């Protein structure tokens, strides 16, 4: 087992590398509330919302984790030219994460995984995504963007959430 000094050296080494992450960039949306009654329209719980929280998901979570470790990161992927895409870009900006590898598209939504929670129980998950391959034009633009930056990278991670 590594001792504390060895682990610190490994963590410190992240500051000297630049890692590209390619994959499905997502937002995880958590709606958190309490249930104290059942709906009169159907036998389902009524969630009284107390909080909503957006966090980076999918490949965006991988980028975030590497960034927290101190690595310089750049993310590559396709997101929608929509409000959720704006929210994703804003989060990257707030964290100082390079998102110049992202392609924005009008014909696909930014992937969002919404979870509705009450207490410690997940009641429902709702997904917004277009479950089909991106167009050849978007693929070419993404590859061109990636190829223009690959020489500056020390490593590449392919993040596949199927």
C-alpha positions as CSV (number, residue, x, y, z in Angstrom):
1,X,0.0,0.0,0.0
2,X,1.2,3.5,-0.8
3,X,2.1,5.7,2.1
4,X,0.8,9.2,2.5
5,X,3.8,10.9,0.9
6,X,3.5,8.7,-2.2
7,X,-0.2,9.5,-2.5
8,X,0.5,13.2,-2.2
9,X,3.1,13.0,-5.0
10,X,0.6,11.3,-7.2
11,X,-2.1,14.0,-6.5
12,X,0.5,16.8,-7.0
13,X,1.4,15.3,-10.4
14,X,-2.1,16.1,-11.7
15,X,-1.1,19.7,-11.8
16,X,1.4,19.0,-14.5
17,X,-0.9,17.2,-17.0
18,X,-3.6,18.2,-19.5
19,X,-6.3,15.6,-20.1
20,X,-8.9,15.6,-22.8
21,X,-12.2,13.9,-22.1
22,X,-14.4,12.7,-24.9
23,X,-18.0,11.6,-24.3
24,X,-21.6,12.3,-23.5
25,X,-21.7,15.6,-21.6
26,X,-24.7,15.6,-19.3
27,X,-26.4,17.5,-16.5
28,X,-27.8,15.7,-13.5
29,X,-30.8,17.5,-12.1
30,X,-31.9,16.7,-8.6
31,X,-35.3,17.8,-7.4
32,X,-35.5,17.2,-3.7
33,X,-38.6,17.4,-1.6
34,X,-40.9,15.8,0.9
35,X,-43.9,13.6,0.5
36,X,-46.8,14.0,3.0
37,X,-49.8,13.0,0.9
38,X,-51.0,11.0,-2.1
39,X,-52.4,12.8,-5.1
40,X,-56.2,12.7,-5.4
41,X,-56.0,12.3,-9.2
42,X,-53.9,9.1,-9.1
43,X,-52.3,6.9,-6.5
44,X,-48.9,8.6,-6.7
45,X,-47.0,10.6,-4.1
46,X,-47.1,14.4,-4.2
47,X,-43.6,15.9,-3.8
48,X,-43.4,19.3,-2.2
49,X,-40.2,20.6,-3.8
50,X,-37.7,22.1,-1.3
51,X,-34.5,22.3,-3.5
52,X,-33.3,21.8,-7.1
53,X,-29.7,21.2,-7.8
54,X,-27.8,20.8,-11.1
55,X,-24.5,19.0,-11.2
56,X,-22.2,17.8,-14.0
57,X,-23.0,14.3,-15.2
58,X,-21.6,11.7,-17.6
59,X,-18.4,12.7,-19.2
60,X,-18.8,16.2,-17.7
61,X,-18.5,14.6,-14.3
62,X,-15.3,12.9,-15.3
63,X,-13.9,16.3,-16.5
64,X,-15.0,17.9,-13.2
65,X,-13.3,15.2,-11.1
66,X,-10.0,15.6,-13.0
67,X,-10.2,19.3,-12.6
68,X,-10.8,19.0,-8.8
69,X,-7.6,16.8,-8.7
70,X,-5.8,19.7,-10.3
71,X,-5.5,18.5,-13.9
72,X,-5.9,20.9,-16.8
73,X,-8.9,19.5,-18.6
74,X,-10.7,20.0,-21.9
75,X,-13.9,18.4,-22.7
76,X,-15.1,17.2,-26.2
77,X,-18.7,16.4,-27.0
78,X,-21.9,17.6,-28.5
79,X,-24.6,19.4,-26.5
80,X,-27.7,21.2,-27.5
81,X,-28.0,24.9,-28.3
82,X,-30.6,25.1,-25.5
83,X,-31.0,26.4,-22.0
84,X,-29.5,23.3,-20.5
85,X,-26.5,23.6,-22.7
86,X,-26.1,27.2,-21.5
87,X,-26.3,25.9,-17.9
88,X,-23.6,23.3,-18.6
89,X,-21.3,25.9,-20.2
90,X,-21.9,28.3,-17.3
91,X,-20.9,25.6,-14.8
92,X,-17.7,24.8,-16.8
93,X,-16.9,28.6,-16.8
94,X,-17.5,28.8,-13.0
95,X,-15.1,25.9,-12.4
96,X,-12.5,27.2,-14.9
97,X,-12.9,24.2,-17.2
98,X,-11.9,24.5,-20.8
99,X,-15.0,23.7,-22.9
100,X,-13.6,24.8,-26.3
101,X,-13.9,21.2,-27.5
102,X,-17.7,21.3,-27.3
103,X,-19.9,21.5,-30.4
104,X,-23.4,23.0,-29.9
105,X,-26.2,21.7,-32.1
106,X,-29.7,23.0,-32.8
107,X,-31.2,19.6,-33.6
108,X,-30.4,17.7,-30.4
109,X,-31.1,18.4,-26.7
110,X,-28.4,18.6,-24.1
111,X,-28.7,15.4,-22.1
112,X,-30.4,15.8,-18.8
113,X,-31.1,13.1,-16.2
114,X,-33.7,14.5,-13.7
115,X,-34.1,12.6,-10.4
116,X,-37.0,13.3,-8.1
117,X,-36.2,12.5,-4.5
118,X,-38.1,12.5,-1.3
119,X,-36.5,11.6,2.0
120,X,-33.7,9.2,1.0
121,X,-35.8,7.6,-1.8
122,X,-35.5,8.2,-5.5
123,X,-39.1,8.2,-6.8
124,X,-38.6,8.8,-10.5
125,X,-36.0,9.6,-13.1
126,X,-36.8,11.5,-16.3
127,X,-34.2,11.5,-19.2
128,X,-34.0,14.1,-22.0
129,X,-31.8,12.7,-24.7
130,X,-31.8,11.8,-28.4
131,X,-30.8,8.2,-28.3
132,X,-29.3,8.0,-31.8
133,X,-25.9,8.7,-33.3
134,X,-24.9,12.3,-34.1
135,X,-24.9,13.3,-37.7
136,X,-21.9,12.9,-39.9
137,X,-21.4,16.7,-40.0
138,X,-21.4,16.9,-36.2
139,X,-19.0,14.0,-36.0
140,X,-16.7,15.6,-38.5
141,X,-16.8,18.9,-36.6
142,X,-16.1,17.2,-33.3
143,X,-13.2,15.2,-34.8
144,X,-11.7,18.3,-36.4
145,X,-11.9,20.1,-33.1
146,X,-10.3,17.2,-31.3
147,X,-7.5,16.8,-33.8
148,X,-6.7,20.5,-33.6
149,X,-6.1,20.1,-29.8
150,X,-4.6,16.6,-29.5
151,X,-1.0,17.7,-29.6
152,X,-1.5,19.7,-26.4
153,X,-2.8,16.8,-24.5
154,X,-0.9,14.3,-22.3
155,X,-3.8,11.9,-22.1
156,X,-7.3,11.2,-23.4
157,X,-10.2,9.6,-21.6
158,X,-13.1,8.1,-23.6
159,X,-16.1,8.3,-21.3
160,X,-18.9,6.1,-22.6
161,X,-22.2,6.0,-20.8
162,X,-23.8,4.0,-23.6
